[in-house]
Amino acid sequence: MMLACWYEKIFVVQKPVQRGYKKNGYDVTLYVDYKGQNKIQGKNTYKQNSKELEEAIEKGYIYAYKKLILGE
């Protein structure tokens, strides 16, 4: 599924909430980059390098695959 998204140039990207340096990093939001366009912006914030972030990225790819490739 992720390979199909990458082939179609669909990426789930992390964007820090704030610029600058912080010891454990700032929280991030996710958005789906569809062929170089900021297509779908996420609403939730996640701590960097957390299990919740990994799960959200996987859900983002599943969502993008269903909506943008399969058209469901």
PQR file with spaces between the fields and no chain letter, atoms N, CA, C, O and H, PARSE charges and radii, in Angstrom:
ATOM       1  N    MET     1       0.821   -1.185    0.000 -0.4000 1.5000
ATOM       2  CA   MET     1       0.000    0.000    0.000 -0.0000 2.0000
ATOM       3  C    MET     1       0.873    1.261    0.000  0.5500 1.7000
ATOM       4  O    MET     1       0.628    2.195   -0.763 -0.5500 1.4000
ATOM       5  N    MET     2       1.884    1.274    0.856 -0.4000 1.5000
ATOM       6  CA   MET     2       2.771    2.437    0.893 -0.0000 2.0000
ATOM       7  C    MET     2       3.528    2.570   -0.427  0.5500 1.7000
ATOM       8  O    MET     2       3.733    3.681   -0.918 -0.5500 1.4000
ATOM       9  H    MET     2       2.084    0.515    1.476  0.4000 1.0000
ATOM      10  N    LEU     3       3.943    1.442   -1.000 -0.4000 1.5000
ATOM      11  CA   LEU     3       4.663    1.492   -2.273 -0.0000 2.0000
ATOM      12  C    LEU     3       3.777    2.045   -3.382  0.5500 1.7000
ATOM      13  O    LEU     3       4.249    2.787   -4.244 -0.5500 1.4000
ATOM      14  H    LEU     3       3.776    0.540   -0.601  0.4000 1.0000
ATOM      15  N    ALA     4       2.501    1.690   -3.364 -0.4000 1.5000
ATOM      16  CA   ALA     4       1.566    2.224   -4.360 -0.0000 2.0000
ATOM      17  C    ALA     4       1.422    3.733   -4.187  0.5500 1.7000
ATOM      18  O    ALA     4       1.374    4.471   -5.171 -0.5500 1.4000
ATOM      19  H    ALA     4       2.117    1.087   -2.664  0.4000 1.0000
ATOM      20  N    CYS     5       1.355    4.187   -2.950 -0.4000 1.5000
ATOM      21  CA   CYS     5       1.273    5.630   -2.688 -0.0000 2.0000
ATOM      22  C    CYS     5       2.535    6.340   -3.153  0.5500 1.7000
ATOM      23  O    CYS     5       2.461    7.385   -3.798 -0.5500 1.4000
ATOM      24  H    CYS     5       1.394    3.587   -2.151  0.4000 1.0000
ATOM      25  N    TRP     6       3.685    5.777   -2.830 -0.4000 1.5000
ATOM      26  CA   TRP     6       4.945    6.396   -3.233 -0.0000 2.0000
ATOM      27  C    TRP     6       5.069    6.437   -4.752  0.5500 1.7000
ATOM      28  O    TRP     6       5.569    7.416   -5.307 -0.5500 1.4000
ATOM      29  H    TRP     6       3.745    4.927   -2.306  0.4000 1.0000
ATOM      30  N    TYR     7       4.613    5.372   -5.433 -0.4000 1.5000
ATOM      31  CA   TYR     7       4.663    5.341   -6.893 -0.0000 2.0000
ATOM      32  C    TYR     7       3.810    6.464   -7.490  0.5500 1.7000
ATOM      33  O    TYR     7       4.181    7.067   -8.497 -0.5500 1.4000
ATOM      34  H    TYR     7       4.207    4.577   -4.982  0.4000 1.0000
ATOM      35  N    GLU     8       2.675    6.734   -6.864 -0.4000 1.5000
ATOM      36  CA   GLU     8       1.783    7.800   -7.330 -0.0000 2.0000
ATOM      37  C    GLU     8       2.167    9.177   -6.766  0.5500 1.7000
ATOM      38  O    GLU     8       1.431   10.149   -6.935 -0.5500 1.4000
ATOM      39  H    GLU     8       2.374    6.244   -6.046  0.4000 1.0000
ATOM      40  N    LYS     9       3.322    9.248   -6.097 -0.4000 1.5000
ATOM      41  CA   LYS     9       3.840   10.477   -5.491 -0.0000 2.0000
ATOM      42  C    LYS     9       2.897   11.041   -4.428  0.5500 1.7000
ATOM      43  O    LYS     9       2.604   12.236   -4.392 -0.5500 1.4000
ATOM      44  H    LYS     9       3.919    8.458   -5.960  0.4000 1.0000
ATOM      45  N    ILE    10       2.432   10.131   -3.558 -0.4000 1.5000
ATOM      46  CA   ILE    10       1.596   10.500   -2.424 -0.0000 2.0000
ATOM      47  C    ILE    10       2.395   10.186   -1.167  0.5500 1.7000
ATOM      48  O    ILE    10       2.810    9.045   -0.961 -0.5500 1.4000
ATOM      49  H    ILE    10       2.670    9.160   -3.587  0.4000 1.0000
ATOM      50  N    PHE    11       2.612   11.191   -0.329 -0.4000 1.5000
ATOM      51  CA   PHE    11       3.419   11.028    0.871 -0.0000 2.0000
ATOM      52  C    PHE    11       2.681   11.588    2.080  0.5500 1.7000
ATOM      53  O    PHE    11       1.982   12.596    1.981 -0.5500 1.4000
ATOM      54  H    PHE    11       2.275   12.118   -0.497  0.4000 1.0000
ATOM      55  N    VAL    12       2.843   10.926    3.218 -0.4000 1.5000
ATOM      56  CA   VAL    12       2.352   11.456    4.486 -0.0000 2.0000
ATOM      57  C    VAL    12       3.552   12.136    5.147  0.5500 1.7000
ATOM      58  O    VAL    12       4.554   11.487    5.449 -0.5500 1.4000
ATOM      59  H    VAL    12       3.411   10.107    3.298  0.4000 1.0000
ATOM      60  N    VAL    13       3.441   13.440    5.369 -0.4000 1.5000
ATOM      61  CA   VAL    13       4.580   14.253    5.800 -0.0000 2.0000
ATOM      62  C    VAL    13       4.335   14.803    7.201  0.5500 1.7000
ATOM      63  O    VAL    13       3.221   15.202    7.540 -0.5500 1.4000
ATOM      64  H    VAL    13       2.627   13.967    5.124  0.4000 1.0000
ATOM      65  N    GLN    14       5.402   14.818    8.014 -0.4000 1.5000
ATOM      66  CA   GLN    14       5.333   15.408    9.352 -0.0000 2.0000
ATOM      67  C    GLN    14       5.715   16.884    9.259  0.5500 1.7000
ATOM      68  O    GLN    14       6.681   17.247    8.587 -0.5500 1.4000
ATOM      69  H    GLN    14       6.308   14.494    7.738  0.4000 1.0000
ATOM      70  N    LYS    15       4.946   17.724    9.938 -0.4000 1.5000
ATOM      71  CA   LYS    15       5.253   19.157    9.965 -0.0000 2.0000
ATOM      72  C    LYS    15       5.287   19.612   11.419  0.5500 1.7000
ATOM      73  O    LYS    15       4.274   19.509   12.111 -0.5500 1.4000
ATOM      74  H    LYS    15       4.162   17.429   10.484  0.4000 1.0000
ATOM      75  N    PRO    16       6.432   20.115   11.903 -0.5600 1.5000
ATOM      76  CA   PRO    16       6.500   20.577   13.289  0.2800 2.0000
ATOM      77  C    PRO    16       5.532   21.725   13.541  0.5500 1.7000
ATOM      78  O    PRO    16       5.293   22.555   12.664 -0.5500 1.4000
ATOM      79  N    VAL    17       4.983   21.762   14.744 -0.4000 1.5000
ATOM      80  CA   VAL    17       4.045   22.808   15.121 -0.0000 2.0000
ATOM      81  C    VAL    17       4.755   24.143   15.255  0.5500 1.7000
ATOM      82  O    VAL    17       4.168   25.194   14.997 -0.5500 1.4000
ATOM      83  H    VAL    17       5.177   21.088   15.457  0.4000 1.0000
ATOM      84  N    GLN    18       6.026   24.102   15.660 -0.4000 1.5000
ATOM      85  CA   GLN    18       6.777   25.332   15.904 -0.0000 2.0000
ATOM      86  C    GLN    18       8.195   25.159   15.369  0.5500 1.7000
ATOM      87  O    GLN    18       8.732   24.051   15.374 -0.5500 1.4000
ATOM      88  H    GLN    18       6.503   23.248   15.870  0.4000 1.0000
ATOM      89  N    ARG    19       8.803   26.252   14.907 -0.4000 1.5000
ATOM      90  CA   ARG    19      10.185   26.223   14.439 -0.0000 2.0000
ATOM      91  C    ARG    19      11.140   26.397   15.606  0.5500 1.7000
ATOM      92  O    ARG    19      10.787   26.976   16.634 -0.5500 1.4000
ATOM      93  H    ARG    19       8.367   27.152   14.903  0.4000 1.0000
ATOM      94  N    GLY    20      12.349   25.893   15.438 -0.4000 1.5000
ATOM      95  CA   GLY    20      13.369   26.082   16.454 -0.0000 2.0000
ATOM      96  C    GLY    20      13.844   24.762   17.008  0.5500 1.7000
ATOM      97  O    GLY    20      13.539   23.696   16.474 -0.5500 1.4000
ATOM      98  H    GLY    20      12.636   25.423   14.603  0.4000 1.0000
ATOM      99  N    TYR    21      14.600   24.850   18.093 -0.4000 1.5000
ATOM     100  CA   TYR    21      15.180   23.670   18.711 -0.0000 2.0000
ATOM     101  C    TYR    21      14.551   23.432   20.074  0.5500 1.7000
ATOM     102  O    TYR    21      14.354   24.359   20.860 -0.5500 1.4000
ATOM     103  H    TYR    21      14.848   25.716   18.527  0.4000 1.0000
ATOM     104  N    LYS    22      14.248   22.191   20.330 -0.4000 1.5000
ATOM     105  CA   LYS    22      13.760   21.749   21.629 -0.0000 2.0000
ATOM     106  C    LYS    22      14.358   20.373   21.860  0.5500 1.7000
ATOM     107  O    LYS    22      14.505   19.607   20.908 -0.5500 1.4000
ATOM     108  H    LYS    22      14.409   21.438   19.692  0.4000 1.0000
ATOM     109  N    LYS    23      14.703   20.039   23.080 -0.4000 1.5000
ATOM     110  CA   LYS    23      15.442   18.811   23.365 -0.0000 2.0000
ATOM     111  C    LYS    23      14.790   17.573   22.761  0.5500 1.7000
ATOM     112  O    LYS    23      15.470   16.823   22.061 -0.5500 1.4000
ATOM     113  H    LYS    23      14.584   20.662   23.854  0.4000 1.0000
ATOM     114  N    ASN    24      13.523   17.328   22.997 -0.4000 1.5000
ATOM     115  CA   ASN    24      12.857   16.146   22.459 -0.0000 2.0000
ATOM     116  C    ASN    24      12.059   16.449   21.192  0.5500 1.7000
ATOM     117  O    ASN    24      11.304   15.597   20.723 -0.5500 1.4000
ATOM     118  H    ASN    24      12.971   17.937   23.566  0.4000 1.0000
ATOM     119  N    GLY    25      12.211   17.613   20.650 -0.4000 1.5000
ATOM     120  CA   GLY    25      11.512   18.006   19.432 -0.0000 2.0000
ATOM     121  C    GLY    25      10.114   18.513   19.717  0.5500 1.7000
ATOM     122  O    GLY    25       9.485   18.127   20.702 -0.5500 1.4000
ATOM     123  H    GLY    25      12.824   18.305   21.031  0.4000 1.0000
ATOM     124  N    TYR    26       9.640   19.380   18.847 -0.4000 1.5000
ATOM     125  CA   TYR    26       8.284   19.899   18.972 -0.0000 2.0000
ATOM     126  C    TYR    26       7.293   18.861   18.466  0.5500 1.7000
ATOM     127  O    TYR    26       7.646   17.971   17.692 -0.5500 1.4000
ATOM     128  H    TYR    26      10.151   19.694   18.047  0.4000 1.0000
ATOM     129  N    ASP    27       6.062   18.987   18.909 -0.4000 1.5000
ATOM     130  CA   ASP    27       5.010   18.119   18.399 -0.0000 2.0000
ATOM     131  C    ASP    27       4.840   18.366   16.908  0.5500 1.7000
ATOM     132  O    ASP    27       5.209   19.423   16.397 -0.5500 1.4000
ATOM     133  H    ASP    27       5.776   19.711   19.538  0.4000 1.0000
ATOM     134  N    VAL    28       4.275   17.379   16.214 -0.4000 1.5000
ATOM     135  CA   VAL    28       4.099   17.487   14.774 -0.0000 2.0000
ATOM     136  C    VAL    28       2.638   17.240   14.396  0.5500 1.7000
ATOM     137  O    VAL    28       1.899   16.565   15.112 -0.5500 1.4000
ATOM     138  H    VAL    28       3.975   16.520   16.629  0.4000 1.0000
ATOM     139  N    THR    29       2.245   17.798   13.264 -0.4000 1.5000
ATOM     140  CA   THR    29       0.973   17.458   12.634 -0.0000 2.0000
ATOM     141  C    THR    29       1.312   16.755   11.330  0.5500 1.7000
ATOM     142  O    THR    29       2.431   16.864   10.830 -0.5500 1.4000
ATOM     143  H    THR    29       2.845   18.347   12.682  0.4000 1.0000
ATOM     144  N    LEU    30       0.356   16.044   10.790 -0.4000 1.5000
ATOM     145  CA   LEU    30       0.573   15.315    9.545 -0.0000 2.0000
ATOM     146  C    LEU    30      -0.250   15.927    8.431  0.5500 1.7000
ATOM     147  O    LEU    30      -1.334   16.463    8.661 -0.5500 1.4000
ATOM     148  H    LEU    30      -0.553   15.956   11.196  0.4000 1.0000
ATOM     149  N    TYR    31       0.278   15.842    7.223 -0.4000 1.5000
ATOM     150  CA   TYR    31      -0.524   16.190    6.055 -0.0000 2.0000
ATOM     151  C    TYR    31      -0.147   15.249    4.919  0.5500 1.7000
ATOM     152  O    TYR    31       0.947   14.685    4.893 -0.5500 1.4000
ATOM     153  H    TYR    31       1.159   15.407    7.036  0.4000 1.0000
ATOM     154  N    VAL    32      -1.071   15.093    3.986 -0.4000 1.5000
ATOM     155  CA   VAL    32      -0.856   14.235    2.827 -0.0000 2.0000
ATOM     156  C    VAL    32      -0.414   15.122    1.666  0.5500 1.7000
ATOM     157  O    VAL    32      -1.141   16.020    1.241 -0.5500 1.4000
ATOM     158  H    VAL    32      -1.960   15.551    4.007  0.4000 1.0000
ATOM     159  N    ASP    33       0.781   14.857    1.163 -0.4000 1.5000
ATOM     160  CA   ASP    33       1.339   15.573    0.024 -0.0000 2.0000
ATOM     161  C    ASP    33       0.991   14.768   -1.229  0.5500 1.7000
ATOM     162  O    ASP    33       1.501   13.667   -1.434 -0.5500 1.4000
ATOM     163  H    ASP    33       1.372   14.127    1.508  0.4000 1.0000
ATOM     164  N    TYR    34       0.127   15.325   -2.051 -0.4000 1.5000
ATOM     165  CA   TYR    34      -0.332   14.649   -3.260 -0.0000 2.0000
ATOM     166  C    TYR    34       0.273   15.322   -4.483  0.5500 1.7000
ATOM     167  O    TYR    34      -0.181   16.385   -4.908 -0.5500 1.4000
ATOM     168  H    TYR    34      -0.288   16.219   -1.884  0.4000 1.0000
ATOM     169  N    LYS    35       1.298   14.697   -5.042 -0.4000 1.5000
ATOM     170  CA   LYS    35       1.993   15.198   -6.236 -0.0000 2.0000
ATOM     171  C    LYS    35       2.485   16.630   -6.063  0.5500 1.7000
ATOM     172  O    LYS    35       2.354   17.459   -6.964 -0.5500 1.4000
ATOM     173  H    LYS    35       1.666   13.834   -4.697  0.4000 1.0000
ATOM     174  N    GLY    36       3.052   16.905   -4.895 -0.4000 1.5000
ATOM     175  CA   GLY    36       3.646   18.218   -4.635 -0.0000 2.0000
ATOM     176  C    GLY    36       2.685   19.274   -4.132  0.5500 1.7000
ATOM     177  O    GLY    36       3.077   20.426   -3.944 -0.5500 1.4000
ATOM     178  H    GLY    36       3.158   16.231   -4.164  0.4000 1.0000
ATOM     179  N    GLN    37       1.430   18.903   -3.909 -0.4000 1.5000
ATOM     180  CA   GLN    37       0.446   19.855   -3.407 -0.0000 2.0000
ATOM     181  C    GLN    37       0.057   19.462   -1.996  0.5500 1.7000
ATOM     182  O    GLN    37      -0.088   18.275   -1.705 -0.5500 1.4000
ATOM     183  H    GLN    37       1.111   17.967   -4.061  0.4000 1.0000
ATOM     184  N    ASN    38      -0.115   20.432   -1.116 -0.4000 1.5000
ATOM     185  CA   ASN    38      -0.569   20.158    0.250 -0.0000 2.0000
ATOM     186  C    ASN    38      -2.059   19.859    0.172  0.5500 1.7000
ATOM     187  O    ASN    38      -2.884   20.771    0.222 -0.5500 1.4000
ATOM     188  H    ASN    38       0.002   21.397   -1.352  0.4000 1.0000
ATOM     189  N    LYS    39      -2.397   18.602    0.051 -0.4000 1.5000
ATOM     190  CA   LYS    39      -3.765   18.196   -0.256 -0.0000 2.0000
ATOM     191  C    LYS    39      -4.655   18.124    0.984  0.5500 1.7000
ATOM     192  O    LYS    39      -5.700   18.772    1.030 -0.5500 1.4000
ATOM     193  H    LYS    39      -1.727   17.861    0.011  0.4000 1.0000
ATOM     194  N    ILE    40      -4.255   17.347    1.983 -0.4000 1.5000
ATOM     195  CA   ILE    40      -5.128   17.104    3.135 -0.0000 2.0000
ATOM     196  C    ILE    40      -4.334   17.368    4.417  0.5500 1.7000
ATOM     197  O    ILE    40      -3.342   16.688    4.678 -0.5500 1.4000
ATOM     198  H    ILE    40      -3.406   16.820    1.946  0.4000 1.0000
ATOM     199  N    GLN    41      -4.758   18.343    5.211 -0.4000 1.5000
ATOM     200  CA   GLN    41      -4.084   18.722    6.448 -0.0000 2.0000
ATOM     201  C    GLN    41      -4.702   17.993    7.632  0.5500 1.7000
ATOM     202  O    GLN    41      -5.925   17.932    7.753 -0.5500 1.4000
ATOM     203  H    GLN    41      -5.563   18.896    4.998  0.4000 1.0000
ATOM     204  N    GLY    42      -3.864   17.437    8.510 -0.4000 1.5000
ATOM     205  CA   GLY    42      -4.351   16.780    9.714 -0.0000 2.0000
ATOM     206  C    GLY    42      -4.681   17.780   10.806  0.5500 1.7000
ATOM     207  O    GLY    42      -4.217   18.920   10.780 -0.5500 1.4000
ATOM     208  H    GLY    42      -2.870   17.486    8.412  0.4000 1.0000
ATOM     209  N    LYS    43      -5.493   17.343   11.773 -0.4000 1.5000
ATOM     210  CA   LYS    43      -5.903   18.229   12.868 -0.0000 2.0000
ATOM     211  C    LYS    43      -5.201   17.894   14.178  0.5500 1.7000
ATOM     212  O    LYS    43      -5.016   18.777   15.015 -0.5500 1.4000
ATOM     213  H    LYS    43      -5.870   16.417   11.794  0.4000 1.0000
ATOM     214  N    ASN    44      -4.813   16.660   14.371 -0.4000 1.5000
ATOM     215  CA   ASN    44      -4.219   16.223   15.636 -0.0000 2.0000
ATOM     216  C    ASN    44      -2.719   16.481   15.654  0.5500 1.7000
ATOM     217  O    ASN    44      -2.076   16.560   14.607 -0.5500 1.4000
ATOM     218  H    ASN    44      -4.963   15.943   13.691  0.4000 1.0000
ATOM     219  N    THR    45      -2.172   16.611   16.861 -0.4000 1.5000
ATOM     220  CA   THR    45      -0.721   16.743   17.030 -0.0000 2.0000
ATOM     221  C    THR    45      -0.193   15.494   17.717  0.5500 1.7000
ATOM     222  O    THR    45      -0.891   14.864   18.512 -0.5500 1.4000
ATOM     223  H    THR    45      -2.694   16.546   17.712  0.4000 1.0000
ATOM     224  N    TYR    46       1.050   15.147   17.402 -0.4000 1.5000
ATOM     225  CA   TYR    46       1.678   13.941   17.937 -0.0000 2.0000
ATOM     226  C    TYR    46       3.083   14.274   18.401  0.5500 1.7000
ATOM     227  O    TYR    46       3.736   15.153   17.838 -0.5500 1.4000
ATOM     228  H    TYR    46       1.617   15.659   16.756  0.4000 1.0000
ATOM     229  N    LYS    47       3.545   13.582   19.417 -0.4000 1.5000
ATOM     230  CA   LYS    47       4.927   13.725   19.865 -0.0000 2.0000
ATOM     231  C    LYS    47       5.835   13.024   18.860  0.5500 1.7000
ATOM     232  O    LYS    47       5.486   11.971   18.327 -0.5500 1.4000
ATOM     233  H    LYS    47       3.014   12.868   19.874  0.4000 1.0000
ATOM     234  N    GLN    48       7.001   13.616   18.605 -0.4000 1.5000
ATOM     235  CA   GLN    48       7.936   13.011   17.667 -0.0000 2.0000
ATOM     236  C    GLN    48       8.430   11.677   18.200  0.5500 1.7000
ATOM     237  O    GLN    48       8.603   11.500   19.406 -0.5500 1.4000
ATOM     238  H    GLN    48       7.284   14.472   19.038  0.4000 1.0000
ATOM     239  N    ASN    49       8.653   10.742   17.287 -0.4000 1.5000
ATOM     240  CA   ASN    49       9.190    9.412   17.586 -0.0000 2.0000
ATOM     241  C    ASN    49       8.336    8.629   18.576  0.5500 1.7000
ATOM     242  O    ASN    49       8.869    7.908   19.420 -0.5500 1.4000
ATOM     243  H    ASN    49       8.513   10.885   16.307  0.4000 1.0000
ATOM     244  N    SER    50       7.025    8.764   18.480 -0.4000 1.5000
ATOM     245  CA   SER    50       6.132    8.033   19.380 -0.0000 2.0000
ATOM     246  C    SER    50       5.383    6.958   18.607  0.5500 1.7000
ATOM     247  O    SER    50       5.283    7.006   17.381 -0.5500 1.4000
ATOM     248  H    SER    50       6.592    9.349   17.794  0.4000 1.0000
ATOM     249  N    LYS    51       4.864    5.997   19.340 -0.4000 1.5000
ATOM     250  CA   LYS    51       4.080    4.917   18.745 -0.0000 2.0000
ATOM     251  C    LYS    51       2.801    5.477   18.109  0.5500 1.7000
ATOM     252  O    LYS    51       2.379    5.010   17.051 -0.5500 1.4000
ATOM     253  H    LYS    51       4.945    5.957   20.336  0.4000 1.0000
ATOM     254  N    GLU    52       2.189    6.470   18.749 -0.4000 1.5000
ATOM     255  CA   GLU    52       0.974    7.083   18.202 -0.0000 2.0000
ATOM     256  C    GLU    52       1.251    7.725   16.837  0.5500 1.7000
ATOM     257  O    GLU    52       0.415    7.669   15.935 -0.5500 1.4000
ATOM     258  H    GLU    52       2.532    6.850   19.608  0.4000 1.0000
ATOM     259  N    LEU    53       2.426    8.331   16.698 -0.4000 1.5000
ATOM     260  CA   LEU    53       2.795    8.953   15.427 -0.0000 2.0000
ATOM     261  C    LEU    53       2.938    7.891   14.337  0.5500 1.7000
ATOM     262  O    LEU    53       2.458    8.082   13.219 -0.5500 1.4000
ATOM     263  H    LEU    53       3.106    8.376   17.430  0.4000 1.0000
ATOM     264  N    GLU    54       3.590    6.784   14.653 -0.4000 1.5000
ATOM     265  CA   GLU    54       3.740    5.697   13.685 -0.0000 2.0000
ATOM     266  C    GLU    54       2.381    5.168   13.234  0.5500 1.7000
ATOM     267  O    GLU    54       2.159    4.936   12.045 -0.5500 1.4000
ATOM     268  H    GLU    54       3.979    6.629   15.561  0.4000 1.0000
ATOM     269  N    GLU    55       1.476    4.981   14.190 -0.4000 1.5000
ATOM     270  CA   GLU    55       0.138    4.490   13.861 -0.0000 2.0000
ATOM     271  C    GLU    55      -0.625    5.505   13.013  0.5500 1.7000
ATOM     272  O    GLU    55      -1.347    5.123   12.092 -0.5500 1.4000
ATOM     273  H    GLU    55       1.656    5.170   15.155  0.4000 1.0000
ATOM     274  N    ALA    56      -0.472    6.788   13.314 -0.4000 1.5000
ATOM     275  CA   ALA    56      -1.156    7.830   12.546 -0.0000 2.0000
ATOM     276  C    ALA    56      -0.622    7.891   11.121  0.5500 1.7000
ATOM     277  O    ALA    56      -1.391    8.113   10.186 -0.5500 1.4000
ATOM     278  H    ALA    56       0.115    7.098   14.062  0.4000 1.0000
ATOM     279  N    ILE    57       0.669    7.698   10.942 -0.4000 1.5000
ATOM     280  CA   ILE    57       1.247    7.691    9.596 -0.0000 2.0000
ATOM     281  C    ILE    57       0.693    6.518    8.796  0.5500 1.7000
ATOM     282  O    ILE    57       0.336    6.676    7.628 -0.5500 1.4000
ATOM     283  H    ILE    57       1.294    7.517   11.702  0.4000 1.0000
ATOM     284  N    GLU    58       0.618    5.340    9.417 -0.4000 1.5000
ATOM     285  CA   GLU    58       0.043    4.179    8.740 -0.0000 2.0000
ATOM     286  C    GLU    58      -1.407    4.433    8.353  0.5500 1.7000
ATOM     287  O    GLU    58      -1.819    4.103    7.241 -0.5500 1.4000
ATOM     288  H    GLU    58       0.908    5.212   10.366  0.4000 1.0000
ATOM     289  N    LYS    59      -2.187    5.019    9.266 -0.4000 1.5000
ATOM     290  CA   LYS    59      -3.589    5.347    8.966 -0.0000 2.0000
ATOM     291  C    LYS    59      -3.673    6.373    7.839  0.5500 1.7000
ATOM     292  O    LYS    59      -4.575    6.310    7.004 -0.5500 1.4000
ATOM     293  H    LYS    59      -1.852    5.287   10.169  0.4000 1.0000
ATOM     294  N    GLY    60      -2.733    7.315    7.816 -0.4000 1.5000
ATOM     295  CA   GLY    60      -2.699    8.310    6.754 -0.0000 2.0000
ATOM     296  C    GLY    60      -2.473    7.692    5.388  0.5500 1.7000
ATOM     297  O    GLY    60      -3.102    8.095    4.409 -0.5500 1.4000
ATOM     298  H    GLY    60      -2.001    7.367    8.495  0.4000 1.0000
ATOM     299  N    TYR    61      -1.572    6.707    5.316 -0.4000 1.5000
ATOM     300  CA   TYR    61      -1.332    6.026    4.045 -0.0000 2.0000
ATOM     301  C    TYR    61      -2.533    5.187    3.629  0.5500 1.7000
ATOM     302  O    TYR    61      -2.862    5.121    2.445 -0.5500 1.4000
ATOM     303  H    TYR    61      -1.061    6.380    6.111  0.4000 1.0000
ATOM     304  N    ILE    62      -3.188    4.544    4.591 -0.4000 1.5000
ATOM     305  CA   ILE    62      -4.397    3.773    4.277 -0.0000 2.0000
ATOM     306  C    ILE    62      -5.475    4.708    3.730  0.5500 1.7000
ATOM     307  O    ILE    62      -6.117    4.400    2.726 -0.5500 1.4000
ATOM     308  H    ILE    62      -2.920    4.597    5.553  0.4000 1.0000
ATOM     309  N    TYR    63      -5.670    5.844    4.387 -0.4000 1.5000
ATOM     310  CA   TYR    63      -6.665    6.830    3.944 -0.0000 2.0000
ATOM     311  C    TYR    63      -6.332    7.330    2.539  0.5500 1.7000
ATOM     312  O    TYR    63      -7.204    7.383    1.672 -0.5500 1.4000
ATOM     313  H    TYR    63      -5.149    6.094    5.202  0.4000 1.0000
ATOM     314  N    ALA    64      -5.070    7.697    2.317 -0.4000 1.5000
ATOM     315  CA   ALA    64      -4.664    8.224    1.014 -0.0000 2.0000
ATOM     316  C    ALA    64      -4.833    7.170   -0.077  0.5500 1.7000
ATOM     317  O    ALA    64      -5.261    7.489   -1.186 -0.5500 1.4000
ATOM     318  H    ALA    64      -4.362    7.655    3.021  0.4000 1.0000
ATOM     319  N    TYR    65      -4.507    5.940    0.227 -0.4000 1.5000
ATOM     320  CA   TYR    65      -4.646    4.853   -0.745 -0.0000 2.0000
ATOM     321  C    TYR    65      -6.104    4.680   -1.146  0.5500 1.7000
ATOM     322  O    TYR    65      -6.422    4.572   -2.330 -0.5500 1.4000
ATOM     323  H    TYR    65      -4.160    5.682    1.129  0.4000 1.0000
ATOM     324  N    LYS    66      -6.984    4.655   -0.155 -0.4000 1.5000
ATOM     325  CA   LYS    66      -8.409    4.457   -0.447 -0.0000 2.0000
ATOM     326  C    LYS    66      -9.010    5.646   -1.175  0.5500 1.7000
ATOM     327  O    LYS    66      -9.751    5.467   -2.142 -0.5500 1.4000
ATOM     328  H    LYS    66      -6.726    4.744    0.807  0.4000 1.0000
ATOM     329  N    LYS    67      -8.704    6.866   -0.724 -0.4000 1.5000
ATOM     330  CA   LYS    67      -9.322    8.064   -1.302 -0.0000 2.0000
ATOM     331  C    LYS    67      -8.719    8.467   -2.646  0.5500 1.7000
ATOM     332  O    LYS    67      -9.449    8.748   -3.596 -0.5500 1.4000
ATOM     333  H    LYS    67      -8.103    7.012    0.061  0.4000 1.0000
ATOM     334  N    LEU    68      -7.394    8.494   -2.727 -0.4000 1.5000
ATOM     335  CA   LEU    68      -6.746    9.078   -3.897 -0.0000 2.0000
ATOM     336  C    LEU    68      -6.407    8.065   -4.982  0.5500 1.7000
ATOM     337  O    LEU    68      -6.335    8.436   -6.154 -0.5500 1.4000
ATOM     338  H    LEU    68      -6.801    8.265   -1.955  0.4000 1.0000
ATOM     339  N    ILE    69      -6.199    6.801   -4.632 -0.4000 1.5000
ATOM     340  CA   ILE    69      -5.853    5.803   -5.635 -0.0000 2.0000
ATOM     341  C    ILE    69      -7.077    4.977   -6.014  0.5500 1.7000
ATOM     342  O    ILE    69      -7.383    4.832   -7.197 -0.5500 1.4000
ATOM     343  H    ILE    69      -6.258    6.500   -3.681  0.4000 1.0000
ATOM     344  N    LEU    70      -7.779    4.435   -5.023 -0.4000 1.5000
ATOM     345  CA   LEU    70      -8.951    3.615   -5.311 -0.0000 2.0000
ATOM     346  C    LEU    70     -10.197    4.445   -5.586  0.5500 1.7000
ATOM     347  O    LEU    70     -11.107    3.987   -6.277 -0.5500 1.4000
ATOM     348  H    LEU    70      -7.531    4.553   -4.061  0.4000 1.0000
ATOM     349  N    GLY    71     -10.245    5.658   -5.052 -0.4000 1.5000
ATOM     350  CA   GLY    71     -11.387    6.534   -5.274 -0.0000 2.0000
ATOM     351  C    GLY    71     -12.623    6.169   -4.459  0.5500 1.7000
ATOM     352  O    GLY    71     -13.747    6.459   -4.868 -0.5500 1.4000
ATOM     353  H    GLY    71      -9.506    6.029   -4.491  0.4000 1.0000
ATOM     354  N    GLU    72     -12.420    5.541   -3.321 -0.4000 1.5000
ATOM     355  CA   GLU    72     -13.563    5.169   -2.460 -0.0000 2.0000
ATOM     356  C    GLU    72     -14.059    6.336   -1.670  0.5500 1.7000
ATOM     357  O    GLU    72     -15.009    6.201   -0.899 -0.5500 1.4000
ATOM     358  H    GLU    72     -11.507    5.305   -2.989  0.4000 1.0000
